C-alpha cells in the first residue's frame, strides 16, 4: 500500500513539473521570444542540448588558432552573444566562441566578453 502511495506522489510531482515548464514556455511563446541561457564556462554540448534545434547557431574557436569545432564534448564556451537572459526569437543567430577544455580564454577575449 505504501509503495502505491509513493509512486502516485511521484507521478503527481512529475506532472506538476511538466505543467510549470509548459506554462513558462507558453509565456515565452506568446511574444515569440524565450530567454537565452547562460552558457559561459560550460561545455559546448550544453549549448546543443539547451537550444531549440531550429535556432541558428554560429560556433567558432576564439583561441586565435582557427581550429574546426567538430567534437562538442571537447570544447567549452568562452563567449556568447546575445547575453544570457536576452530574448531569443527565430531571427536571432546565437554566436558562441569556444576554446578546448583545459585551455584558458585568451586575455583579449576575456576583456571583450559579451
C-alpha positions, 0 to 999 in steps of 0.5 A: 500500500505504501509503495502505491502511495509513493509512486502516485506522489511521484507521478503527481510531482512529475506532472506538476513539473511538466505543467510549470515548464509548459506554462513558462514556455507558453509565456515565452511563446506568446511574444515569440521570444524565450530567454537565452541561457547562460552558457559561459564556462560550460561545455559546448554540448550544453549549448546543443542540448539547451537550444531549440534545434531550429535556432541558428547557431554560429560556433567558432574557436576564439583561441586565435588558432582557427581550429574546426569545432567538430567534437562538442564534448571537447570544447567549452564556451568562452563567449556568447552573444546575445547575453544570457537572459536576452530574448531569443526569437527565430531571427536571432543567430546565437554566436558562441566562441569556444576554446578546448577544455583545459585551455584558458580564454585568451586575455583579449577575449576575456576583456571583450566578453559579451 
